[in-house]
Amino acid sequence: MAELRALVAVKRVIDFAVKIRVKPDKSGVVTDGVKHSMNPFCEIAVEEAVRMKEKKLVKEVIAVSCGPSQCQETIRTALAMGADRGIHVEVPAAQAESLGPLQVARVLAKLAEKEKVDLLFLGKQAIDDDCNQTGQMTAGLLDWPQGTFASQVTLEGDKIKVEREIDGGLETLRLKLPSVVTADLRLNEPRYATLPNIMKAKKKKIEVIKPGDLGVDLTSKVSVISVEDPPQRLAGVKVETTEDLVAKLKEVGRI
């Protein structure tokens, strides 16, 4: 069982605590000089893979990120959490902004085949675009079973049991390996990387490759026309009586 290998996708996003600002030309959001960090759901995916390695269920954990050179900082964070090595699929910053779930899924699918992994972990979604599509598309390209929104993951022989959150409660799936799992918020609580592990991570290997090395074309058929701030919420009005409330609602055309 300990011969299993896991690939974990980690995305560099604007930190969740940063106030997002739209560019003056409305072509996107301001990223220059803005704090970035690992997508929180990706942290959960890394933590789950590392825990499986600590239980000797997984032999190797590989962290992969797709984007500009700064993505190596995100990979180093995963290495400090316990991943064994990293792969950086280098994409220029200008092109990285147009990367969609399908382009990333193509990269991950090729890497999963190249590295001959048994498990592919991802966060269920990224907090920048909220797409929630990459894991599903990757599973489709690989023709692997998938367990999305995982709140509990258990290895059972040559299968993996995934409890997933759905509208009506919990659903339990048993998937044949290899398979794709996307992590939900309640799967675990990620550890903080300790200083000794951060120092050790600096010595771990990060392989840098180009999408072309994998035979992947990152051309997107989707273009962003405009990015705008949500409309400002209008101030409310206090009314004294029910009659005043009904009159106000009629005035604004609500009833």
C-alpha positions in Angstrom: 0.0 0.0 0.0 2.9 2.3 0.8 3.9 2.3 -2.9 1.1 4.7 -3.7 2.1 8.1 -5.0 0.1 11.3 -4.7 0.1 14.5 -6.9 -1.3 17.6 -5.3 -2.2 20.7 -7.2 -1.5 24.1 -5.4 -2.6 27.4 -6.7 -1.1 30.9 -6.0 -3.9 33.3 -5.3 -4.3 36.8 -3.8 -4.4 36.3 0.0 -7.9 36.0 1.4 -7.4 39.0 3.8 -6.5 41.4 0.9 -9.1 43.9 -0.3 -9.5 43.3 -4.0 -9.2 46.3 -6.3 -10.2 46.4 -10.0 -7.7 47.8 -12.5 -8.6 51.2 -13.9 -9.0 49.7 -17.4 -11.3 47.0 -16.0 -9.2 44.3 -17.6 -8.8 42.4 -14.3 -7.8 42.9 -10.7 -4.7 44.6 -9.3 -2.0 42.0 -8.6 1.2 44.0 -8.5 2.5 44.6 -5.0 -0.4 42.5 -3.6 0.2 39.7 -1.0 -0.3 36.3 -2.5 -0.6 32.9 -0.7 -1.6 29.3 -1.4 -5.3 28.8 -2.1 -6.9 27.7 1.3 -8.6 24.6 -0.3 -5.2 23.6 -1.8 -3.7 23.8 1.7 -6.3 21.3 2.8 -5.4 19.0 -0.1 -1.7 19.1 0.7 -2.4 18.4 4.4 -4.5 15.3 3.5 -1.8 13.9 1.2 0.9 14.5 3.9 -1.2 12.9 6.6 -1.6 9.8 4.4 2.2 9.7 3.9 2.7 10.0 7.7 0.4 7.0 8.1 2.7 5.2 5.5 -0.3 4.8 3.1 1.5 7.0 0.5 5.1 6.7 -0.5 5.6 10.1 -2.2 3.8 13.5 -2.3 4.5 15.7 -5.3 3.3 19.4 -5.3 2.6 21.0 -8.6 1.7 24.6 -9.6 1.1 26.3 -12.9 2.0 29.9 -13.4 4.8 32.5 -13.2 8.1 32.2 -11.3 6.4 33.4 -8.0 4.5 30.1 -8.0 7.7 28.5 -6.6 7.0 30.2 -3.3 3.6 28.4 -3.2 5.3 25.1 -4.0 7.9 25.8 -1.2 5.0 26.2 1.2 3.7 22.8 0.2 7.2 21.3 0.6 7.5 22.9 4.1 4.2 21.2 5.0 5.6 17.8 4.1 5.5 17.3 0.3 8.6 15.5 -1.0 9.3 17.4 -4.2 7.7 20.0 -6.5 7.0 20.6 -10.2 6.6 24.1 -11.5 4.9 24.4 -14.9 6.2 27.8 -15.9 3.8 30.1 -17.6 4.5 33.8 -18.2 2.5 36.1 -15.9 0.5 37.7 -18.8 -0.5 34.3 -20.1 -1.2 32.9 -16.6 -3.9 35.5 -16.1 -5.9 33.9 -18.9 -5.5 30.3 -17.7 -8.8 28.6 -17.1 -9.8 25.3 -15.5 -9.6 23.4 -18.8 -6.0 24.5 -19.5 -4.8 23.6 -16.0 -6.7 20.3 -16.2 -4.8 19.4 -19.4 -1.5 20.1 -17.6 -2.5 18.1 -14.5 -3.7 15.1 -16.6 -0.4 14.9 -18.5 1.6 15.2 -15.3 -0.5 12.5 -13.6 0.3 10.2 -16.5 3.9 11.1 -16.6 4.5 10.7 -12.9 2.3 7.5 -12.8 0.5 8.7 -9.6 -2.3 6.8 -7.9 -4.0 9.8 -6.3 -4.5 13.4 -7.5 -5.6 15.8 -4.8 -6.9 19.3 -5.5 -8.8 21.9 -3.6 -12.5 21.9 -4.5 -12.2 25.4 -5.9 -9.9 28.5 -5.9 -10.9 31.6 -4.0 -10.0 33.9 -6.9 -12.3 32.6 -9.7 -14.5 30.2 -7.6 -14.8 27.9 -10.7 -14.9 24.5 -9.0 -14.2 22.8 -12.3 -10.5 21.8 -12.5 -10.8 18.6 -10.5 -13.8 17.4 -12.5 -12.2 18.2 -15.9 -9.0 16.5 -14.9 -10.8 13.3 -14.0 -12.7 13.5 -17.3 -9.5 13.9 -19.3 -7.9 11.0 -17.5 -11.1 8.9 -17.4 -10.5 8.4 -13.6 -13.2 8.2 -11.0 -13.6 11.3 -8.9 -14.7 12.2 -5.4 -15.4 15.9 -5.1 -16.1 18.1 -1.9 -14.5 15.4 0.2 -15.0 15.8 4.0 -13.3 12.4 4.8 -10.9 10.2 2.9 -10.0 6.6 3.8 -7.9 4.1 1.9 -9.5 0.6 1.7 -7.2 -1.8 -0.1 -7.2 -0.9 -3.8 -10.1 1.6 -3.3 -10.5 4.9 -1.6 -13.6 5.8 0.4 -14.7 9.4 0.1 -17.4 11.0 2.2 -18.6 14.1 0.4 -20.9 16.9 1.4 -24.1 17.3 -0.6 -27.2 19.4 -0.1 -29.0 16.6 1.6 -26.2 15.6 4.0 -23.3 13.2 3.3 -22.7 10.9 0.4 -20.2 8.0 0.6 -18.3 6.9 -2.5 -15.8 4.0 -3.0 -13.5 4.7 -5.9 -11.1 2.5 -7.7 -7.5 3.8 -7.8 -6.2 5.8 -9.6 -8.7 8.6 -8.8 -9.1 12.3 -8.3 -10.2 13.8 -5.0 -11.1 17.5 -4.3 -10.9 18.7 -0.7 -13.7 20.5 1.1 -13.3 22.8 4.1 -14.1 20.2 6.7 -11.6 17.5 5.5 -8.9 18.7 7.9 -7.2 21.7 9.5 -3.9 22.4 7.7 -0.8 22.6 9.8 1.5 25.6 10.0 4.9 25.1 8.5 7.5 25.2 11.2 10.8 27.1 10.8 12.9 23.9 10.6 10.6 22.5 7.9 10.7 25.8 6.0 14.5 25.6 6.0 14.4 22.0 4.9 12.0 22.9 2.1 14.6 25.2 0.6 16.8 22.1 -0.1 14.0 20.1 -1.7 13.9 19.8 -5.5 11.6 21.8 -7.7 11.6 20.7 -11.3 10.8 23.5 -13.8 9.1 22.5 -17.0 7.2 24.3 -19.8 3.6 23.4 -20.9 5.1 22.5 -24.3 7.3 19.8 -22.7 4.0 18.0 -21.8 2.5 18.6 -25.3 -0.1 21.0 -23.9 -1.5 24.0 -25.7 -2.6 26.7 -23.2 -4.5 28.8 -25.7 -7.9 29.7 -24.1 -11.1 30.2 -26.1 -12.5 32.4 -23.3 -11.7 36.1 -23.1 -12.6 38.5 -20.3 -14.5 41.5 -21.6 -14.7 43.6 -18.4 -14.2 43.2 -14.7 -16.2 45.6 -12.5 -16.8 46.2 -8.8 -20.2 45.0 -7.5 -22.7 47.9 -7.3 -22.7 49.8 -4.0 -25.5 48.9 -1.7 -28.0 51.7 -1.2 -28.8 53.0 2.3 -32.0 51.7 3.9 -34.9 53.7 5.1 -36.6 53.5 8.5 -40.4 53.6 8.7 -42.6 54.1 11.7 -45.6 52.1 10.9 -46.8 49.2 8.8 -48.8 51.6 6.6 -45.6 53.6 5.9 -43.8 50.3 5.0 -46.5 49.3 2.5 -46.5 52.9 1.1 -42.7 52.8 0.6 -42.8 49.4 -1.0 -45.5 50.6 -3.5 -43.4 53.7 -4.2 -40.4 51.6 -5.2 -42.5 49.2 -7.2 -42.0 46.2 -5.0 -45.7 45.5 -4.5 
